[in-house]
Amino acid sequence: MTETFIELSEDDFDARYPLVPNHLNPNASWATGEGPGCLFETYGDELEFVRRQAPRTIWTLLDGDDGDLYLVSGYHFVNRIGYLISTVAVSEGTEIEVHIPMESEDDAEADEWKMEP
């Protein structure tokens, strides 16, 4: 089967794939607006809940080799930080990636230096 690869922005992801709140952890991260967090852990009851979901509604938050984060459709094990569950399934034969750039300490220091008079 041919896979279609789609890269989405964070805003496009948020608009297309609403998330299920993490009902098992009131302190979960990845909150949408003022709502509860949606990120599920990689172990215990939270992982068991994730594994019971429809495979095309599971998203894996990954730590990239370049220091950035990546949210990818599907259940992945390597470099995983946590999981999200969407209320809308990804179409069969489609792989989606959301690149989430992280600011390094060097970038933050450079920005701070530029702001000084």
N, C-alpha and C positions, 0 to 999 in steps of 0.2 A: 504494500500500500504506500502510496506517495504521501509524504507529510508536507503540509503547508506550514511554513514558519512565518509568524507575525510578531513584530516588535511593537508594543504599545507603550505610550507614556503612562505615568501614574494616573493622570487625570482620566485618560481613556479607559484604563483598567477600572477605576472607581465607577465610572459611568456605565460600563458594560457588565461588570461582574460584582453585584452587591454581595457583601460578606455576611456569614453567619457569626453572630457574637459567640465568644467562648463562654458558655454557661457553666463551665467547670471551674473557672478561675476568675474571680472578680477583679483581680489585679493584672489581667492579661494586657499585653501591649497591642499596638496596631489598632487604636481606636479610630472610629470614623466620626468626625465632629465631636460632639459632647457625649456620644454613646459609649457603650462598653467596648473593651478590647476584643479583638478577633483572632489573635495569634494563639495557636495551640502548640504546646510543648512537644518534644520529640521522645517522650517516655511516659510510662504510666497510663492512667485513665484517659488523659488527653490524647495520647497516641492511639489508644484503643478506639476512641471515638472517631478519630480521623480515618483510621483503617476501615471502619464500617460504612463510610460514605461512598457515594457513587464516584468511581475513579476520575471521571472527567470534571468533577467539582472540586477536586483537591489541587491546591497550589503549594509549592515548596519555596520558602525563602532561603536563598543560598548565599553563602559568603564566597564572593568571587576571588580568584587569584590576584586580581588587580586592586583589591581593597574596596571595591564597590559591592553593593548587594544586588542580587538578581531574584526576581520573583518569576518562577516558571510553572507552567501548567503541569499537573501530574504529581505523583508521589515519587520523590527522589530521596536517596539516602546519604550520598556523599556531600559533604560541606553544608548540610542542612542546619538551619538555625531554628526553624519552626514551620508550621503549616497553617494555611488559611483554607477555609471552605467557602465556596461561592454558592449562591442560590441559582445561578445560571451555569449550565454545563458548557464546556468547551466543545466545539464541533468535532466529531470523529475525524481523524486524519489531520488535525491541526495542533501545532505546538506554539504556545505563546510565551513570550519573554518580556518582562518589564525591567529595564535597567534603572537602578536607583543609585546615582552617583553619591559617594560619601566624600565629605570635605576632610582632607588630611590636616594634621596639626600645622604642617608647613603652609598650606593654603590659608588657614585661619590666621596665622602670624603675618603672612604677606598682606592679607586684607586689612588687618589691624594697622600694619605699618603704613599702608596707603591712606588711611583715614587720619593719621596724625598730622597736625599742621606743621 
